[in-house]
Amino acid sequence: MDIDEKTYAEIAKMIHSDDSPVGIDAKKTHIYIIYKLTQIEKRLEALEREQK
């Protein structure tokens, strides 16, 4: 994955959890993924409308 270090660090800080055995908060991680997918879906729909 090609991601700049600043963005990587921001995401890592956002989803980090000291209480989790794997070091991330699964709920926060899934919410973030779903949020980003929703943004992508909206952008794709807008592009598809422009193509018509």
C-alpha positions in Angstrom: 0.0 0.0 0.0 1.4 3.4 -1.0 0.4 5.8 1.8 2.4 8.7 3.1 3.8 8.5 6.6 1.7 11.4 8.0 -1.6 9.9 6.8 -0.5 6.4 8.1 0.3 7.8 11.5 -3.0 9.8 11.7 -5.0 6.6 10.9 -2.9 4.5 13.3 -3.5 7.0 16.1 -7.2 7.2 15.4 -7.8 3.4 15.6 -5.2 2.6 18.3 -6.4 0.9 21.5 -4.3 -0.1 24.5 -7.2 -2.2 25.6 -7.1 -4.5 22.6 -4.8 -7.5 22.3 -4.1 -6.5 18.7 -3.6 -2.8 19.4 -6.5 -1.5 17.5 -10.2 -0.7 18.3 -12.1 -3.0 15.9 -15.3 -0.9 16.2 -13.5 2.4 15.3 -11.7 0.6 12.5 -14.9 -0.8 11.0 -16.7 2.5 11.3 -13.8 4.3 9.5 -13.8 1.7 6.7 -17.5 1.9 6.2 -17.4 5.8 6.3 -14.6 5.8 3.6 -16.5 3.3 1.5 -19.6 5.4 1.7 -17.6 8.4 0.5 -16.2 6.4 -2.4 -19.7 5.2 -3.3 -21.1 8.8 -3.3 -18.2 10.0 -5.5 -18.7 7.1 -7.9 -22.5 7.8 -8.2 -21.7 11.5 -9.0 -19.3 10.4 -11.7 -21.8 8.0 -13.1 -24.4 10.8 -13.2 -22.0 13.0 -15.1 -21.4 10.3 -17.7 -25.1 10.1 -18.6 
